Amino acid sequence: MQITHRLIHGLYGALLALLLILSTSQPASADAAADRVALDALFVQLHDAPDAEAANKLSDQIWAIWTNPSDPDIAARMRDVIEARMTRSPDITLELLNELINDFPDYAEGWNQRATLYYMLGDFEASIADCAKVLELEPRHFGALSGRAMMYLQLDKRSLALRDIQAALAIHPFLSERLLFPELQQQITRT
């Protein structure tokens, strides 16, 4: 099955719009520890979600915490990044992301946002490297796993793509990207 750049670019655009809405509508958590506790609970619920609708609601809550962390400085800068991605040039967005990563190197979503931008710019090597950093900081980041799987598919590295999508599905069993892997369809018992 061939994946078109336009399809994936459209999916990322929709995701970015959702992230902007979520990041501006969700209040920041009381502190980073509270964020971690909330994420831990959401990941358990996501893993056990009974259907795609429930899973998507849970993943939206996870994305909201990732993109709107408790640190007000990081949260404000993420809002600037997401707004810049939607309204300004990729160069300006990349500059903002580089500054964010430089100042907050342990903030996984900063790396993920840059990986997404690199993907959109067609720099798969840089995007894959940033995905690796995301996963080092947040091994449950199903977005980085599924994004890297999509790049591996486009690079004809199906075994690597399959490895990443299986890891992503172990976290979020209802990712739509699973449909690009017919060999997994027999393994999926929930739809």
N, C-alpha and C positions, 0 to 999 in steps of 0.2 A: 504494500500500500504506500503510495507516494504522499508525502506531506508537503503542502505548499507553504512557502514563506508567508504568503498573504493570510492564510488561515491562522497560523501561529501568531503572526503579528496582530491580527484582529483579536485573538484570545488575550494576548498580553495587554492590548489597549483597553479591553473591557475590564480586565483585572485591575489595571491602573486607575480607571475611573471609580471602580468599587473601593479601592484602597483610599482614594482621596475622600470619598464620602465617609467611609468608616473612620479615617483618621481625624476628620474634623467634627464628627458627631459623637465620638466616644470620649468620656472624661478619662484623664490619666489616672492610673492606679495609684494607691497611696504610696507605694514604694516598690522597688525591684523585687523584693521578696514576695510581695503580694502578687506581682505579675507572674513569678515563677510558680507559685501555688496554684494560681488560676490556670496557667498553661498546663500544668501537670494534670489537673482535673479535666480540662477540656480534651487533652490528648487521650485520656482513658475513655471518655465518652465517645470521642471520634472513632477510636478503634472498635468500639462496641455498637456503633450507630446501626439502627435497624434498617435504614434505607438512605437513599441518596439525598433526599430532602433534609433529613435530620443531620446527615454528615455535612452538607453544605452550610447549614446554619452554624454548626460548630466550627467549621473551618473559617467562616466569616469572623467569628469571635476571636479565633486564634490570630488571623491576619490583623484584626483591630489592635490586639495587644502588641504584635510585632511592629506595626507601623506607627503606633502611638504609645511608646513606652512611658514608664512613670517619670523618667527624667525629663523635666520640662524643656531643657535646652535641646536634647536629642529630638523630642517630639516636635518642637518648633522647626528644627532643621529638616526633619522628615517631611513636614507639611510643605516646606519650601521646595524640597526635591520633587515631591509628587506634583506640585503645581508647576514647577519648571518643566518637568517632563511633558506635561500636557500643553503648556503655552509658550515655551521658549525653545531655544536650539538645543540639540543634543550636547554640543560643546559646553554650554552653560550648565546643563544638568550634570554632565560628567565632572566639571569643576567642583560643583557643590558636593557631589558624592565623594570625590577624592578628599576634599576638606573634611567631610563628615567621618570618613574612614580613618584619616590621619589623626583626627582629634579623639575618636571613639573606636579604636581598633577591635574592641571586644563586642561591638554591637553588630550582631549577625545580620540584621535586616539591611543595614547600610551596605554590606557586601552583596547581599542578595539583589538589592536595587541596582547596584552597579553591574552585577552579572546580567541582569535583565536588559539594561541599557546596552551593554556590550553585545548581547545577543541580537538586539534590534539593529545594531550597527553592523552586524555580520562578523564580528570578531569572536568566533567561537572559542578560540584558544584562551583569550582573556576571560571570557564568560565561564568556561569550564574551570579555570583556575580560581575564580571568585566563588563558584559553587562549592569547590572543595573547602575553601575557607569558611563559608557559611556552615557547611556540615561539620567542620571541626568545632565551631562554636555552638551550633544547635543541630545535633544529629537527627532530630525529628522534623527538620524543615522539609516537608513534603514538596513544597514549591521548588526548592533548589534541586531536589532529587528528580522530580518530574521534568523540570526544565532542562536539566542536564541529559536526561533520557531522550528528550526531543532533539537535542543537538546531536547526540550520538546516532540517533536514527538518520538524521540528515547527512551525517558523515559516514554512513554505511558501516557503523560499528554496532551492529544489532546486539551482540552479546553484552556489550557494556550498557546499551540502552535497556535491555531486558533486566540486567542486574539492578539498575537504578529504579526502574518502574516497579519491580517487585519490592524493593525496599520502601518505596513511596506508598505502595498499596498496603504494606504491612502497617503503616501509620494511618493512612486515609484510604479505606477500602473502596471508596466510590469515586475516585478520580476519573474524569472522563477520558483522560489520556490512555487508560487501560484498553480502550476499544481499538487502539492502534496496534495492539499485540494479540493477534488471533490465537497464538499458542497459549495465552493465559485464559482464554474464554472458558475452557473446560474446568479450570481451577476456581473460577468465580462462582460462588454459590449464592451470593446476594446481588441484586440488581438495583 
